[in-house]
Structure formats: C-alpha cells, structure tokens
Amino acid sequence: MAQIIDGKALAAQVLERTAKDVADMIAGGGVAPGLAVILVGNDPASEVYVGRKIAQCRKAGILSLEHRLPADTPQADVLALIDQFNADPAVHGILVQLPLPKHINAALVLDRIDPAKDVDGFHPVNVGRLSTGTGGLVPCTPLGVMLLLDSVIDDYRGLNVVVIGKSNIVGKPVSMLLLEREATVTVTHIETRDLPDVARKADIIVAAAGAPHLVRGYWVKPGAVVIDVGINRVTDHDGKTRLIGDCATHELDHAKAVTPVPGGVGPMTIACLLSNTVLAAKRSSPDFQ
C-alpha cells in the first residue's frame, strides 16, 4: 500500500514555522512582513484562492494588503499600483493573481514587480537565478513539491525523475530544483512519444500536465514516488463536480508514496507563498546576512 503524503499536515508545519519567524522578527524590533495582493476581476477560483491566502496571512501575523479591481481596470492602472507597492517599504511581497483579464498583458505586469518582492518567483530575474543556482525567490508550487518529496526522500543523487509538464510555473522550475539535488531529470509533456515507457523508468514522477488521470498505474514502477500537481474539475454522471489530479491514484498501490488531490500540493503552495513573503522581508533588512 502506497504511503499518502499529507500535504495539509506538512503545510501546517510550514505555516507554524512561518508564524514563529514573524513573531521573532517583531520581537526583535522589526516590522511585520507585508504582502500586497492584487485581484483584477471576479474569477470564482481566484476569489476563493485569494481568500485562503489572506486568511492564512492573518493567522501567521503577516500584514495583508488586498486590492480588488474591476475586470475593466486599465492595464496602466494595474502597473501604477505595482509601482506604488514597489516603492512602499511596508510591502515585502507583491502577488498579482492570475489569470488576468484578456486586455492586460500578464507578462508585462509580472515583469513590473520588483524581483526582491516577487514572492511568486515568476520574474525573469528570479527565473534566471533559479536556473543558475544563485538564489532568488523560488516559485511556490515547485518549492512545495520539493518539501513534499523531502518528507519521503533523503538523498536524490542519481535518482531518475520524470517531470510531466513543461510549464514555467511548475515543470521547468521543479526540474531545476531537482537538478540542484543531483537527480537525473527528464522533462516530458503530453506530446512526448512513448510517455508511459519513459515514466516507467522513473524513481520519482512529478505530474503537472493538467490532464485528468493521465498517469495510470502501469506507468509507475513499484516503489516510485508520485507527486500529483494536477487539479482538474470533472463532472460525474450524477452532475456533481469534484477535483481529481493528473494521476489515477487508486491504481498506485504499488508506489512507495503518492500525494492526494485535493490535500497534497495545493496546501503547500499557499504555505510556501507565506514563507517566501517572510524571506523577502528578512532580505530587505540591513541586518540580513
């Protein structure tokens, strides 16, 4: 029987450490870390996600500055708001919730964020630092994936890893993090030829393709660790909607460990966002070493 990696429990540990860091910073005469969240429009999923982030910020003692803008807000106004936060010393992290309305250039908006305040880790400067192993803020979901893996793997050296999905948000950055641990990484996607055969060679599979139950039991060799990043909404025959991952978890009893959906990677993403905010606040201090 595969071990279920409890993302909720691990995220709670990360949040507990983050709250302690915040308390220690304030006790030492510092200010509370500040996170500015910009939400443009009323995408239902984004509304829920932002609400969760804000609630966790409050629990951890992080100052949350929420800005909800109408869907027709001009791009120039969003950029001006980011400029305002870039210049505000009380703001240590800036998060622009995606997706943005179609009239706004998301790449331009993300590039406008000060890399030192880019707690999502999407700015080209942070991407470059990650690829060269020279620091920077790491994207939250890949960082969460690594913490989940660390809970069941002690040594990555020489392990074969197959990453399914080549996105800038998950696939590419998580592959770079794994390379830093001396794993041998193969980045694939749904167009990869003979993908099941490639996956069967993996000691670790990170599935982030956005394809419901793409990874079946016969894709996974006995004893492999499977991290399911996919979050897919499907409707059952009775009309009920539920979330499923990219992996058919019910077929993976022969794996060493798997993450569930929901309750696996998702909680870790928010926890790592708050952790990144505290790290950005620490780095902004002249006492940071």
C-alpha positions in Angstrom: 0.0 0.0 0.0 1.4 3.4 -1.0 2.1 6.0 1.7 -0.2 9.0 1.3 1.9 12.2 1.7 -0.3 14.5 3.7 0.1 18.0 2.2 -2.2 19.6 4.8 -0.2 18.3 7.7 3.1 19.4 6.1 1.7 22.8 5.2 0.6 23.3 8.8 4.2 22.7 9.9 5.5 25.3 7.4 2.8 27.8 8.5 3.7 27.2 12.1 7.4 27.9 11.4 6.4 31.0 9.4 4.3 32.4 12.2 7.2 31.9 14.6 9.6 33.7 12.2 7.1 36.6 12.1 6.8 36.7 15.9 10.6 36.6 16.3 11.0 39.5 13.7 8.6 41.7 15.6 10.0 40.8 19.0 13.4 41.8 17.7 12.2 45.3 16.8 11.3 44.6 13.2 8.0 45.2 11.4 5.5 42.6 10.3 6.1 41.3 6.8 3.6 42.8 4.3 2.0 41.0 1.4 0.1 43.0 -1.3 -2.4 41.0 -3.2 -3.9 42.3 -6.5 -7.0 40.7 -7.9 -8.4 42.0 -11.2 -11.9 40.9 -12.0 -14.1 38.3 -10.2 -12.9 34.9 -11.4 -14.5 32.5 -9.0 -11.5 30.2 -8.5 -9.2 33.2 -8.0 -11.7 34.7 -5.4 -11.5 31.5 -3.4 -7.7 31.2 -3.7 -7.1 34.8 -2.7 -9.5 34.5 0.3 -7.5 31.5 1.5 -4.2 33.4 1.2 -5.5 36.3 3.1 -6.9 34.1 5.9 -3.5 32.3 6.2 -1.7 35.6 6.3 -3.7 36.8 9.2 -3.0 33.6 11.1 0.7 33.9 10.6 0.8 37.6 11.6 1.6 38.8 8.0 0.1 42.1 7.1 -2.2 41.5 4.1 -3.0 44.4 1.7 -5.8 43.3 -0.5 -6.7 45.3 -3.7 -9.7 44.0 -5.7 -10.0 45.8 -9.0 -12.9 45.7 -11.6 -12.4 43.5 -14.6 -12.2 46.5 -16.9 -9.4 48.2 -15.0 -6.9 49.7 -17.5 -3.5 48.0 -17.7 -1.8 51.3 -16.8 -3.7 51.4 -13.5 -2.5 47.9 -12.6 1.1 48.9 -13.4 0.8 52.1 -11.4 -0.4 50.1 -8.4 2.5 47.8 -8.7 4.9 50.8 -8.9 3.3 52.1 -5.7 3.9 48.8 -3.9 7.5 48.5 -5.2 8.2 51.8 -3.6 6.4 51.0 -0.3 8.9 49.8 2.4 6.0 48.2 4.3 5.3 45.9 1.4 7.7 43.0 1.2 5.8 40.8 -1.2 3.6 41.5 -4.2 1.2 38.9 -5.7 -0.8 39.5 -8.8 -3.5 36.8 -9.0 -3.7 35.0 -12.4 -5.4 34.8 -14.8 -5.8 38.5 -15.6 -8.4 39.8 -18.0 -7.5 39.5 -21.7 -6.8 43.2 -22.2 -4.0 43.1 -19.7 -0.6 41.7 -20.7 0.3 39.3 -17.9 4.0 39.1 -18.8 4.3 42.9 -18.7 2.6 43.0 -15.3 4.7 40.3 -13.7 7.9 41.9 -15.1 6.9 45.2 -13.4 7.2 43.6 -9.9 10.4 44.3 -8.1 12.3 40.9 -8.2 13.0 41.2 -4.5 9.2 41.4 -3.8 8.3 38.8 -6.4 7.1 36.1 -3.9 5.5 34.1 -6.7 9.0 33.7 -8.2 7.8 34.4 -11.8 10.0 37.4 -12.6 12.7 36.7 -15.2 15.4 37.7 -12.7 14.2 35.1 -10.2 13.8 32.5 -13.0 17.4 33.2 -14.1 18.7 32.9 -10.5 16.9 29.6 -10.1 18.4 28.3 -13.4 21.9 29.3 -12.4 21.6 28.2 -8.7 22.3 31.7 -7.5 19.4 32.3 -5.1 16.3 34.3 -5.7 12.7 33.6 -4.8 11.5 30.1 -5.8 8.0 29.7 -7.3 5.7 28.5 -4.6 4.3 25.3 -6.1 7.7 23.8 -7.1 9.0 24.8 -3.6 6.1 22.9 -2.1 6.7 19.9 -4.3 10.3 19.7 -3.0 9.2 19.9 0.6 6.7 17.0 -0.1 9.5 15.0 -1.7 11.9 15.8 1.2 9.4 14.2 3.6 9.9 10.7 2.0 13.3 11.0 0.2 16.7 11.6 1.9 19.1 11.5 -1.0 18.2 12.4 -4.6 21.7 11.7 -6.1 21.4 9.6 -9.2 17.6 9.1 -8.9 15.7 9.2 -12.2 13.0 11.8 -12.2 10.3 12.3 -14.9 8.5 15.6 -14.9 5.4 15.6 -16.9 4.6 19.1 -18.0 6.9 21.9 -19.2 5.2 25.0 -17.8 7.1 28.0 -16.5 5.1 27.8 -13.3 5.8 24.1 -12.3 7.5 21.8 -14.8 10.6 23.9 -15.7 11.4 25.3 -12.2 10.8 22.0 -10.4 13.2 20.3 -12.8 15.9 22.8 -12.0 15.4 22.3 -8.3 15.7 18.6 -8.7 18.9 19.0 -10.8 20.4 21.0 -7.9 19.9 17.9 -5.8 21.9 15.8 -8.3 18.9 13.9 -9.6 18.8 12.9 -13.3 15.7 14.8 -14.7 13.7 14.1 -17.9 11.2 16.8 -18.7 8.3 15.5 -20.7 4.8 16.6 -21.8 1.6 15.1 -23.3 3.2 15.1 -26.8 6.2 13.1 -25.6 6.5 9.8 -27.6 6.1 6.6 -25.7 5.4 8.6 -22.5 4.3 5.6 -20.5 7.6 3.8 -21.2 9.5 6.9 -20.2 7.5 7.3 -17.0 8.1 3.6 -16.0 11.8 4.3 -15.7 11.3 6.9 -13.0 12.1 6.7 -9.3 10.1 10.0 -9.0 7.2 11.2 -11.1 6.0 14.8 -10.9 2.8 15.1 -12.9 1.9 18.7 -13.8 0.3 18.3 -17.2 -3.3 19.4 -16.4 -4.7 16.2 -17.8 -7.2 14.2 -15.6 -5.9 10.8 -14.7 -3.2 10.9 -17.4 -0.8 8.8 -15.3 -2.2 5.3 -14.9 -0.9 2.5 -12.7 1.0 0.7 -15.4 3.0 4.0 -16.0 4.5 3.7 -12.5 7.2 1.2 -11.5 6.9 -0.4 -8.0 8.5 1.8 -5.3 8.3 5.0 -7.2 7.3 8.3 -5.5 4.5 10.2 -7.3 3.7 13.9 -6.8 0.4 14.9 -8.4 0.3 18.6 -9.1 -2.8 18.5 -11.3 -6.1 20.0 -10.2 -8.9 19.1 -12.6 -12.6 19.7 -12.2 -14.7 16.9 -13.6 -18.4 16.3 -13.5 -19.7 12.9 -12.6 -22.7 11.2 -14.2 -24.9 12.5 -11.4 -23.9 16.1 -12.2 -21.7 16.5 -9.1 -18.4 18.3 -9.6 -15.2 17.0 -8.0 -11.5 17.6 -8.1 -9.1 15.0 -9.4 -5.4 15.0 -10.2 -3.3 14.1 -13.2 -2.7 10.6 -11.7 -5.1 7.7 -11.2 -4.2 7.4 -7.5 -6.5 4.4 -7.0 -4.2 2.4 -9.3 -1.0 3.3 -7.5 -0.9 0.9 -4.5 2.4 -0.4 -5.7 4.1 3.1 -5.5 6.2 4.0 -2.4 4.3 7.2 -1.8 1.8 9.5 -3.5 0.1 12.8 -3.0 -3.6 13.1 -2.9 -5.8 15.5 -4.8 -7.1 17.5 -3.1 -4.9 17.8 0.1 -1.5 17.3 -1.4 0.3 20.0 -3.3 -2.4 22.6 -3.0 -2.0 23.5 0.7 1.8 23.6 0.2 1.5 26.3 -2.4 -0.1 28.8 0.0 2.2 27.9 2.8 5.3 28.5 0.6 3.9 31.8 -0.5 3.8 33.0 3.1 7.3 31.5 3.7 8.6 33.5 0.6 7.0 36.7 2.0 8.9 36.3 5.3 12.1 35.5 3.4 11.6 38.6 1.3 11.1 40.7 4.4 14.2 39.3 6.0 16.3 40.1 2.9 15.0 43.7 2.9 16.6 44.2 6.4 20.1 45.7 6.5 20.9 43.1 9.2 20.2 40.2 6.8 23.2 38.0 6.2 
